[in-house]
Amino acid sequence: MALQLSWPLPQPLEGVKSRKRHIFAVASAQLHVGKGQVVTASDLSLTLESRIAAVGEAGSAVVTAWLLGAAGAEGEGQEPPSGMLRHGGLTVACFGPGRLGSSSAVAMATLLAEQRPQVVVLDEPREAGDAAWKQTYAEVLHSEALRAYRGAVVVCTAEEPRHLAQVCSECWTVAGGVLCQEPCLELIEDALDAGAAAEGLMKKALEIQSCHLAYWIDRSRKEGWTVTLFGKRGPDGSQELAGFLCHHLIERLGEFKVEFVFVPDWLRGGGYGKRLVRWVIDRAAHLPKSACGWISLSAVDERVPFYEQFGFMDLDSCQSKSEGQTWMELENISLVPEDE
C-alpha cells in the first residue's frame, strides 16, 4: 500500500484571515522572459486556495523572478514591478531536479514540516533529468497530501496544461500576446467519437435544458459536425462541464464554422468563454491557409463586442439566419506553411 503523507499547515501570514485573500498579485507589469523577450503580465494572483499551472518560459519566469525573487531568466535580477503585491512574510518552497527535499515524497514532507511555507512550487520533470525527482513528482502530483494542503501550489510546466486540469484550476499562460491567468480545462476534442472518455461530460451536457445542448448533439451526429467538450474539476474533485462547442470545416469554402458556443450560466464571467474562443482560433491556425481561410460564427447581438475583442468582424446582418443574430468572421492566421 502506498505511503500516506500529509503536508503541514502553512505558517500564518499577518493580516491574512481568509484563504481567498491575495498573497501575491500582479496587476500589470513587464516581465523579461529570456533572449531579449519581454511580455506584459496582467491580472496574475495567488491565494492560499490557488492551484496554478505556470506554462512555458513566461510562466516559469513569474515564479523565478517575482514569486521566488531570484535572478531573472537571463541571469540578471529583475526589480519587483510597481504593479506587484507580494506579502512580506511569504515563504515559498520549490521542488525540482537537484533541489533540496526533492529526492522522495518523504524528504519533501520533512522539508515542508521544517519550513511550513504558504506556497509550494513543483517543477515538472523534463524528458531527460533527475530520475528520483520524476518518481517523487509522479507520487506527489495526485496525492491526497497535495489536494488537502492549505496553501497555494504552483506547477511549472512546459506545455498547455490539459494533463494538469485534474490538479490545477487555473493557469498562467500567454494568450493574445499577454501573460494572463485563465481557467485550466480538460479537453475532449471529438466527444462524439471519444467513447467512454466523454461519457461523464456528455451526461452533464445532456442534463442542461436551458440551451438545448441535446439538440446540438443530435444535429452534430446527423450532419457529421464535431462536438468539443471542456471540463473542470469541482471543489470535491468531481468533473464539471465548463464549455461546449459545435463546429465543422466547410471544405469547399475553406471555412471553420462555429455553430454553437456554450458556457454554463454559473461560470460566465470567469474567463471560460475566452478560453473556448482562443481554442477555436488556435485549432484553425493549425490548418493550412488553403484549407481554412476564415473562421465564422453567428453571434447573439449582445455578444458582438465579446467576439470583436478577438478580431472578429461584424458583417452584413442579412447573412445571419435569425433575427437578433450577427454574422461575424475572422481571418485565419495559419501557422502551417503551404506545400510548395
N, C-alpha and C positions, 0 to 999 in steps of 0.2 A: 504494500500500500504506500502511496506517495506521502512523503513527509509534509505535515501541515504546519506552516509557519505563519505567524502574524507579525504585522508591522506596528510599531508603537504609535501612540498619539503624537502628533506634531507638538512642538513647543508652542505655548500660547503667544500670540502677537499682540502687542499693546494697541488698544483701540479697535481690534477686530473681534467683534462679538458675534458676527454672523458668518457662516461659511460661504455666503453668497457675496460678501463684500470683496472688492478688488484688492489684491495684494501686489499685483503687477499690472500695469496698463500702459499702452502707447496710443495716444490719440492720433498723431500724425508726425512722422519723422523720417529722415533719410537714413538708410541702412547700407553700409558698404559690404557687399557680398563677396567680392573677390575679382581679381583681374580687371580692376577699374570699374566694375559694375556697381551701380547704385540703384536701389529700388526704394519706393515710398512705402512705408509700413503704415497701415491705417486701422485704427479700432481693434487693436490686439489687447487681450486681457487674460488674467488668471484669477480664479478664486480658489478657495480650499476645496471646492467641489469639482474643479476642472479636470477633464481628461482630454488632452490635446495631442494631436499628431502634428509635429513640426516637419513640413515637407520640403525636401530638396535643400540646396545650398542656402537659400534665403531663410527657410525655417530654422535650420541649424545655426545660422548667423545670429538670429534673435537670441537663441539660447546662449551662444558663446559670448557675444558682445554685450548683451544687455541683461539677460537673466543671471548669468554667472558673473558678469562684469569682468570677463577675461579679455585677453588680446583679441583683436578683430581678425577677420578671415585672412587678412593679408599680413598678419603678424604685428600690426600696429594697433595700439589701444584706441578704442572709439569712445569719445566723450559721451556721457549719458545725454540724450537729446532733451530739449526743453519740454517736449510733449510726452515725456515718460514719467510714470509713477512707479516707484519700487519701494515697498515697505522697508524701512531702515533695519528692521530686525529679521528680515527674510533669510532663511538658511536653505540652500539648495544642495542636494546630494546627487551627484552624477555618476552613472554606472555605464561601463562600456569596455571595449578591448583594452586590457592593460591597466585599467583603473582599480584603485583600492576597493576591496569589498566585492569585486565582480567575479571572483573565481567560482562561487557557488551561491545557491539561494540562502544557505545558512550564513555564509560570510556577509551577504547583503543585509540580512535581517540583523546580524550582530552590529554592523556599522550603523544601521538606521537606529538601533536601540541606543547607541552612544550619542548620535548627533540629533536625533528627533527633528529632522528637517520638515519644513512646510511644503517643500516641492521635491519630487523625485524625478530625475531625468534618466531615461533609458535610451541608449544609442543603439539602434537596430544593427545587428551584425551584417557585415558585408559578405560576399561570396567567399572571399579568402580572408582569414583572420583568426582571431583567438578562439580556439575550439571550446575552451572552458566557458567563455562568455556566451557562445552560441547555445550551449546547453542550459546555462543559467537563464538566459533571456527566454528561451522556449518554456522553461518551467515557470517563470515569474509572470509572463505576459498575460496568461489567462488564469492566474491563481486567485484564490479567494483572498489572499493577503492584499493583492493589488486592488481588487474590487472593493474591499472593505476599508481600505486606507482612508483616513480622514483628512488627508492633504491632497495637493494637486499632483498630477502625473503628466509628464510631457514625454512623448516618444518621438525621437528624431528618426525620420525615415526618408529614403532617397526618392521614393516614387509615390504616386497617388495612393492614399491610404485605404483603399477599399478593403484590404485584408485586415485592417485595424478597426473597422467600423464596429466590431463587437466589443472593443475596449475603449475607443476614443469617441466622444460625442461631437467634437469639433476639430478643425484643423487650421493651422497657419499655412496658407498656400498662396502662390502668386496667381491672381486672376485678373485679366484685363490690364496687366502690367503693374498691378498694385498688390502688395503683400497684405492679405486681409484674413479675417477669421470667419470661417464658414462651417456649416454642419458637415459632419463626416458621415457619409452614407454608404450603405451596402447597395450593390447594383446587380440586377438580373436583366441583362440586355435584351434577351428574347424570351420573355416569360411564357409565351405560348408553346415554346419548344424546349423548355427547361425541365419539364417533368417534376420530380419530387422537390427539386431545389426551389421551385417557385410556389409550391403549394401553400405555404404559410401566408405569404404576402398576397397571393391571388385570392385566398379566402377573405383576407382583410378587405381587399378591393371590392369583392362581391357583396360584402356586408354594408358598404356605403351606398345609401339610397339617394342622397341629395343630388349627385351629378350623373346618375345613371351610368356608372362605370361598367355595369353588366352589359349595357347596350354597346359600348365601345369595344368590349372584349369580344362579344358575339360578332360584331361587324368586322373586327380585325381578322377573325377566323375566316369569315366569308370572303373578304377582299384580299387576303394574303398580306395584310399590314403587320407591323411589328408593335408589340406592347412591351415597353420597358418599365420595370418597377424599381423604385428606390425605397430602401428600408433604413430604419434607425432602431437603436436599442432603447427601450424604456428604462426607467429607474430600477426596475426589478430584473432587467436583463432580457425581457421579452421583446420579440420583434414587432415593430410597428410600421405601417405604411406611411412613408414620408412624401412620396411623389409617384405620379403615373403619367406616362407619355404614350401616345398612339401616333405612329409616324410610318412613312414609307418613302421610297425613292421612285419618282416618276422618271423612268429611264429615257423616254423619248423627248422629255423636256430638260433633262439634266437638273432636276429639281428635288430637293429634300423637303418633303411636305410634312408639316406637323399638323395632325388632325385634331389632337386634343391634349391639353396640359392640365394636370390637376394636382393641387396640394391640399391636404385636409385643412378645414377651417381653423382647427386649433393650433396649427403650425404656421399659419400665414403671418408674415412679418418677421419671420425668423431666418430669412435668407435661403429657404428651401427652393422657392421658385427660381431664384437666380442660379442656384446650382443646376437645376434642370435645364434652363436655357443655355447655360455655359456648356453643359454636356452635349446638347444638340449642336452647338457651334463647333465644338471640338470634334464631334463624330463626323460632321460634314467636312471639316478640314482635313481629315484623313482619307478623303476620297479625291481622285484626280479632278482637276478643274473641268475636264471634258465630260466627266461623268456627273458632276454636281457643280453647277454654276451659281445656284441660288438656293436659299432656304426660305420657305414660305409658310405662312400661317394666317388664320382669320382670327383676329383678336376682338374680344368684347370691347366696345368703345372706351369704357372707363379704364381699361388696362393698356391702352395705346402708349401712354407715357412710360409704362414699365418696360415695354419692348423697345421703345425708342432709345433707351439708355444703352442698349446693346448694339445700336446702329440700324435696327430695322426701320424701313421707310414706310410711311403711311401712303399707300397708293389709292387710286380711284376707288371709292367705296362701292361702285357698281360691280366690281369684281367679287364682292362679298355675297354670299348666298343668303344671308339672313339680315333682317333689319337689326340695327344696333351692333353690327359687326363691322370691323375694318380690315381690309386685306393688307397684309404687310409682307415685305420681302427684305432679305439681307443677302448681299453678295457673298459667296463663299470664298474665303481666302485659303486656298488649298496649300497643304504642306507637302503634297505628293508631286514630285516632278513628273512632267509628261514624258512618255516614251518618245525618243527621237526616231 
